[in-house]
Amino acid sequence: MFHQSGGCCDGSAPMCFEVGELMLNETDIKLGEIHGCDFYMSRDQFEYWKHTHLTLDVVPGRGASFSLEIPMGVRFIIKSRLLQPNEV
């Protein structure tokens, strides 16, 4: 599963976890799926990002400290753009 971090230690990085490793609650919402993996974000953070199109990308490098990407030698990043009027 993926969760878009809202800040603190890892900035606002998308993080990857084994299902059940990150405890979700009523403040997390599911945005969709990426290759069969659920993608979540906190409801408060979604309020800021609800007018954007998000793309999850992977690049070589060191990932976030709690994410599964570290042993893979990659880093997940979010690319965003404002939604066009026909996408709202």
C-alpha positions in Angstrom: 0.0 0.0 0.0 1.0 3.6 -0.5 0.4 6.6 1.8 1.1 10.2 1.0 3.0 11.5 4.0 1.8 14.9 5.2 5.1 16.1 6.5 7.2 15.8 9.6 10.2 13.6 9.4 9.8 12.5 5.7 8.5 15.7 4.3 5.6 15.1 2.0 6.8 11.9 0.4 4.8 9.0 -0.9 5.7 6.0 1.2 5.2 2.3 0.5 4.3 -0.2 3.2 3.3 -3.9 3.4 -0.5 -4.1 4.0 -1.2 -3.8 7.7 2.1 -2.2 8.5 0.7 1.3 8.6 -2.4 1.7 10.7 -5.1 3.6 8.9 -8.0 5.3 10.6 -11.1 7.4 9.8 -8.9 10.4 8.8 -7.3 8.5 5.9 -9.0 8.3 2.5 -8.3 6.0 -0.3 -7.5 7.9 -3.5 -7.2 4.9 -5.8 -4.9 2.0 -6.7 -1.5 1.8 -8.4 -0.7 -1.5 -9.9 -3.0 -3.2 -7.4 -1.7 -1.3 -4.4 -4.1 1.0 -2.5 -3.1 4.6 -2.3 -4.2 6.7 0.8 -3.8 10.3 2.0 -5.1 12.0 5.1 -8.4 13.8 4.7 -6.9 17.1 5.8 -4.1 16.9 3.3 -6.5 15.9 0.5 -8.3 19.2 1.2 -5.2 21.0 0.0 -4.5 18.7 -2.9 -8.1 18.1 -4.2 -7.6 20.4 -7.2 -4.5 18.6 -8.4 -3.7 15.6 -10.6 -1.1 13.5 -8.8 1.4 11.2 -10.5 3.4 8.7 -8.5 6.9 8.3 -10.0 9.9 6.2 -9.1 13.5 7.4 -9.5 16.9 6.0 -8.5 18.0 7.2 -5.0 17.3 6.8 -1.3 13.7 6.7 -0.2 11.9 7.8 2.9 13.1 6.4 6.2 10.0 4.2 6.9 9.2 3.1 3.3 9.8 -0.2 1.7 11.6 1.5 -1.2 14.9 1.9 0.7 16.3 -1.6 0.1 15.3 -1.3 -3.5 17.6 1.7 -4.1 14.7 3.8 -5.4 12.7 6.8 -4.2 9.0 7.4 -4.8 8.1 11.0 -5.7 4.8 12.8 -6.4 4.4 15.0 -9.4 1.4 17.3 -9.4 -0.4 19.7 -11.7 -3.6 21.7 -11.3 -6.7 20.0 -12.7 -8.0 21.4 -16.0 -11.6 22.7 -15.9 -12.8 19.6 -17.8 -11.2 17.3 -15.2 -12.8 18.9 -12.1 
